[in-house]
Amino acid sequence: MILLKVEDGKREVDNFYLTSSFSDYAGSSTVTRDPVLNTMSLISNTKIERLFPYEEFVIEIKKQNWGMFKPGDFNECYIGTASSKCGIKDDAQGEHPYWKLLREDGYIQVYSSEDGKQWKNSGGDKITEAITSQGFQKKSDNPFVLEDYRVYKRSHVTVLNFPQNTIAVLKDGYGNEIRRRIFDENLQCEIFLDSCMKGQLIFLDPSNNVIYTSSIMDLQYGDIYIISPYELEIIYHNSPVSSPTMLDSLSEAITIKNVSSTNDTYSNLTISTKDESEDLIQLSFDGNTFTDTLALPEIKPKQEIIVYVNIYKSINNHNFQVRDFQLIIE
């Protein structure tokens, strides 16, 4: 039995405002980027806005505080629809270096923080229209300086494949219990995170007997884990992959190794992929014939199998999800 991270929670791998073309968000605004400090600055008293086609998300933002506000000065981050917007604003009433916006079940909640760990809920709203945009706006002689911008898929960690009524306990890196949740009839549970953190997951049966205890892990919004009966190791660039890893190119080779601690032979396995984009991902054992799925009759203890991966990027994929997918072995 082994707990595997099968999906990374990041919806976008990179900071959109640092890596995208200015034409993707700047419009007629005056914007600069500092490649040394990795910051983006909005200079003009206007807005910058990007396409944002996500219905569920967590956005974490770090920005520079101004310290002083003249009457009417403000800076804000917002989520927009065709007819409205909802967001968070700093003004003379107060400012914070960290913002968080999340949307689940049609509701947007906004938070502020002094350290990016302890968050204060600043309100929210229900948005029934489709999300179309995300942007920043300011009015001040000061530039709005964005230091960090991260987009995640959802506000919780999901764990799959434990029996119904199994108890999942989340502890921080010091052993303090944060919260516990129960696995449902779909053999999954969702554990809300207040922030990305170092933590540990402990699983108990309904009688509170420990079934499995993980190591201390880096947990982030949106991560998906699965408890697997197969002790298989994925090797990429000669190193074991312990968490989701981006491939360096659209054509790669990975190795699957049977590392069973009880010398089990695994039979009749199917290898496939899953992702959230329209990219075509195909697999091959020989590097010539590629298909959506592969049938592996067996893999013996210590045996290694090479799998070739080809990714054909969709013309509709304008974000950073390329090369971000699940490899499924069942």
Secondary structure by P-SEA (a helix, b strand, c coil): ccccccccccccccccccccccccccccbbbbbbcccccccccccbbbbcccccccbbbbbbbbbccccccccccccccccccccccccccccccccbbbbbbcccbbbbbccccccbbbbcbbbbbccccccccccccccccccccbbbbbcccbbbbccccccbbbbbbcccccccbbbbbccccbbbbbbcccccbbbbbbcccccccccccccccccbbbbbbcccbbbbbccccccccbbbbccccbbbbbbbccccccccccccccccccccbbbbbbccccccccbbbbccccccbbbbbbbbbbbbcccccccccccccccc
